[in-house]
């Protein structure tokens, strides 16, 4: 037996009042600007990855020193 449907439908997205005032106007980018922006993002990701790798190498060095201490005793 099917269940009765409720009579009060709810909208999927509530209306936003004044939403357009908060947004920046859209500026079309040239292909050159897009490529340069992507290159900058990649440089930033690489720099972040290198810092993470440096921190992991430092941590590994500490573990290797601890391993030598355990092996010596």
C-alpha positions as CSV (number, residue, x, y, z in Angstrom):
1,X,0.0,0.0,0.0
2,X,1.6,3.3,-1.1
3,X,2.2,6.0,1.5
4,X,0.3,9.3,1.0
5,X,2.5,12.2,-0.2
6,X,2.8,15.3,1.9
7,X,1.0,18.4,0.4
8,X,3.7,20.9,1.4
9,X,6.5,20.6,-1.2
10,X,9.9,22.1,-0.1
11,X,12.2,23.8,-2.6
12,X,15.5,22.1,-3.3
13,X,17.5,25.3,-2.7
14,X,16.2,28.0,-0.4
15,X,16.2,31.5,-2.0
16,X,19.2,33.6,-1.2
17,X,18.4,37.3,-0.6
18,X,21.0,39.7,-1.9
19,X,23.3,37.0,-3.2
20,X,24.4,38.9,-6.3
21,X,25.8,41.8,-4.2
22,X,28.3,39.5,-2.5
23,X,29.7,37.9,-5.7
24,X,32.6,39.4,-7.7
25,X,31.8,40.1,-11.4
26,X,33.0,37.3,-13.7
27,X,36.0,38.2,-15.8
28,X,36.8,36.1,-18.8
29,X,40.4,35.0,-18.9
30,X,42.5,34.6,-22.0
31,X,44.1,31.2,-22.6
32,X,47.5,32.7,-21.7
33,X,46.1,33.9,-18.4
34,X,44.7,30.4,-17.7
35,X,48.0,28.7,-18.4
36,X,49.9,31.1,-16.3
37,X,47.5,30.7,-13.4
38,X,47.8,26.9,-13.6
39,X,51.6,27.2,-13.7
40,X,51.5,29.3,-10.5
41,X,49.2,26.7,-8.8
42,X,51.5,23.9,-9.7
43,X,54.5,25.8,-8.4
44,X,52.7,26.4,-5.1
45,X,51.7,22.7,-4.9
46,X,55.3,21.6,-5.6
47,X,56.7,24.0,-2.9
48,X,54.2,22.6,-0.4
49,X,55.1,19.0,-1.4
50,X,58.8,19.7,-1.0
51,X,58.2,21.1,2.5
52,X,56.2,18.0,3.5
53,X,59.0,15.8,2.1
54,X,61.6,17.7,4.0
55,X,59.6,17.3,7.2
56,X,59.2,13.5,6.5
57,X,63.0,13.1,5.9
58,X,63.7,14.9,9.2
59,X,61.3,12.5,11.0
60,X,62.9,9.5,9.2
61,X,66.3,10.7,10.3
62,X,65.2,10.8,13.9
63,X,63.7,7.3,13.7
64,X,67.0,6.0,12.2
65,X,68.9,7.5,15.1
66,X,66.5,5.9,17.5
67,X,67.0,2.6,15.7
68,X,70.8,2.8,16.1
69,X,70.3,3.4,19.8
70,X,68.1,0.3,20.1
71,X,70.5,-1.8,18.1
72,X,73.5,-0.7,20.2
73,X,71.9,-1.8,23.5
